[in-house]
Amino acid sequence: MKLKGRTALVTGAGAGLGREIALTFAREGANVAINDVRREPASAVAAEIEALGVKSMAVVADVSDSVDVRAMFEEVVAAWGTLDVLVNNAGIALMSDAVKANFLQAVGELVANGRMETSVGAARMMADSQWRRTLSVHLDGTFYCTREALKVMEPRGSGKIINMASIAGLTGILGAPDYSAAKAGIIGLTKSVAREAIARGVYVNAIAPGYVDTALLDFLEPAMKQMIIAQTPIGRLGTPQEVAAVALYLASDDSSYTVGQVISPNGGYVM
Ligand SMILES: NC(=O)c1ccc[n+]([C@@H]2O[C@H](COP(=O)([O-])OP(=O)(O)OC[C@H]3O[C@@H](n4cnc5c(N)ncnc54)[C@H](O)[C@@H]3O)[C@@H](O)[C@H]2O)c1
């Protein structure tokens, strides 16, 4: 077991990648706190984790709210005394109906003529509220949780912080300027904090998955998914397990020389 007796907190763990990462850590012997902004899924995953014979707790908090985040860390540390691993995973993906309609038209043009003539208009039509919500959940949330984790990890001289970035932050993806900016920001944050925290034995790294089959992609129309798959050399979406395996590597002692890196399981979408 690679994480026996360690304590972990996974944000956004009520579904998708976060849930799978939490289950993977628990199977390797970790006690895992399950954060989500939604209570029911967080409690359900916490029950799944406990059934594996380790400790769990559901901690409801909106990671974009620094007061919520502080209270969440206080609760986890009060219960378990310390924190070994933080996974900053909570995230959202927003696309307006107008952008989706343009996107579908552009995909049709691509198939028919080999090039897109319609701009999807995601930047041009972006509402302030969407821009701010995406940046605050992903980038503010990652920063707030990282700040609290460092207060626990730096004094004791060890810890692992794993930030969920995306290929969107490496290459920019069509129709998602807010999401791409947030994920690129997470990559910059990861590298800067990695440089300071390793002085106290705290490892900070990021994962930049390609497109993975979770509810986050539910807003994509079938034609949009087909285009994504056609652009992915391996010819399919990723699975949550394929991302959780990278998270386990970064959480465990196997990654003892891996500092400030961005590991991208993406089926070849970005090379
Ligand atoms: N699925 C993909 O293709 C993909 C690819 C690259 C990166 N990612 C990233 O992986 C992470 C997880 O995505 P997923 O695919 O599992 O999505 P998901 O929608 O399946 O799960 C996300 C979870 O985060 C929770 N959440 C949302 N906002 C929150 C907040 N403010 N505070 C706390 N919890 C919140 C949701 O309730 C949900 O349970 C996200 O950061 C996402 O951007 C996903």
The ligand as a MOL file (V3000), in Angstrom:
LIG
                    3D

  0  0  0     0  0            999 V3000
M  V30 BEGIN CTAB
M  V30 COUNTS 44 48 0 0 0
M  V30 BEGIN ATOM
M  V30 1 N -13.4870 15.7500 -17.3790 0
M  V30 2 C -12.5500 16.2780 -18.1150 0
M  V30 3 O -12.4970 16.1040 -19.3240 0
M  V30 4 C -11.4590 17.1070 -17.4710 0
M  V30 5 C -10.3050 17.3420 -18.2110 0
M  V30 6 C -9.2880 18.1060 -17.6540 0
M  V30 7 C -9.4330 18.6200 -16.3780 0
M  V30 8 N -10.5850 18.3900 -15.6880 0 CHG=1
M  V30 9 C -10.6730 18.9780 -14.3590 0
M  V30 10 O -10.8090 17.9500 -13.4020 0
M  V30 11 C -11.5320 18.4380 -12.2770 0
M  V30 12 C -12.6950 17.5050 -11.9750 0
M  V30 13 O -13.5510 17.4850 -13.1000 0
M  V30 14 P -14.6170 16.3230 -13.3540 0
M  V30 15 O -14.5260 16.0030 -14.7690 0
M  V30 16 O -14.4620 15.2650 -12.3440 0 CHG=-1
M  V30 17 O -15.9710 17.1600 -13.1110 0
M  V30 18 P -17.3510 16.7150 -12.3990 0
M  V30 19 O -18.3220 17.7570 -12.7970 0
M  V30 20 O -17.6440 15.2890 -12.6740 0
M  V30 21 O -17.0230 16.8570 -10.8340 0
M  V30 22 C -16.6600 18.0930 -10.2770 0
M  V30 23 C -17.0840 18.1390 -8.8290 0
M  V30 24 O -16.6450 19.4110 -8.2790 0
M  V30 25 C -17.6980 19.9150 -7.4760 0
M  V30 26 N -17.5830 21.3810 -7.3850 0
M  V30 27 C -17.9140 22.2880 -8.3530 0
M  V30 28 N -17.7110 23.5230 -7.8920 0
M  V30 29 C -17.2610 23.4130 -6.6250 0
M  V30 30 C -16.8870 24.3500 -5.6320 0
M  V30 31 N -16.9590 25.6730 -5.8650 0
M  V30 32 N -16.4360 23.8960 -4.4240 0
M  V30 33 C -16.3860 22.5600 -4.1860 0
M  V30 34 N -16.7470 21.6320 -5.0880 0
M  V30 35 C -17.1770 22.0430 -6.2950 0
M  V30 36 C -18.9760 19.4680 -8.1800 0
M  V30 37 O -20.0770 19.5190 -7.3010 0
M  V30 38 C -18.5990 18.0640 -8.6380 0
M  V30 39 O -18.9500 17.0820 -7.6860 0
M  V30 40 C -11.9580 19.8700 -12.6270 0
M  V30 41 O -11.0310 20.7930 -12.0840 0
M  V30 42 C -11.8740 19.8730 -14.1370 0
M  V30 43 O -11.6810 21.1700 -14.6390 0
M  V30 44 C -11.5930 17.6300 -16.1890 0
M  V30 END ATOM
M  V30 BEGIN BOND
M  V30 1 1 1 2
M  V30 2 2 2 3
M  V30 3 1 2 4
M  V30 4 1 4 5
M  V30 5 2 4 44
M  V30 6 2 5 6
M  V30 7 1 6 7
M  V30 8 2 7 8
M  V30 9 1 8 9
M  V30 10 1 8 44
M  V30 11 1 9 10
M  V30 12 1 9 42
M  V30 13 1 10 11
M  V30 14 1 11 12
M  V30 15 1 11 40
M  V30 16 1 12 13
M  V30 17 1 13 14
M  V30 18 2 14 15
M  V30 19 1 14 16
M  V30 20 1 14 17
M  V30 21 1 17 18
M  V30 22 2 18 19
M  V30 23 1 18 20
M  V30 24 1 18 21
M  V30 25 1 21 22
M  V30 26 1 22 23
M  V30 27 1 23 24
M  V30 28 1 23 38
M  V30 29 1 24 25
M  V30 30 1 25 26
M  V30 31 1 25 36
M  V30 32 1 26 27
M  V30 33 1 26 35
M  V30 34 2 27 28
M  V30 35 1 28 29
M  V30 36 1 29 30
M  V30 37 2 29 35
M  V30 38 1 30 31
M  V30 39 2 30 32
M  V30 40 1 32 33
M  V30 41 2 33 34
M  V30 42 1 34 35
M  V30 43 1 36 37
M  V30 44 1 36 38
M  V30 45 1 38 39
M  V30 46 1 40 41
M  V30 47 1 40 42
M  V30 48 1 42 43
M  V30 END BOND
M  V30 END CTAB
M  END
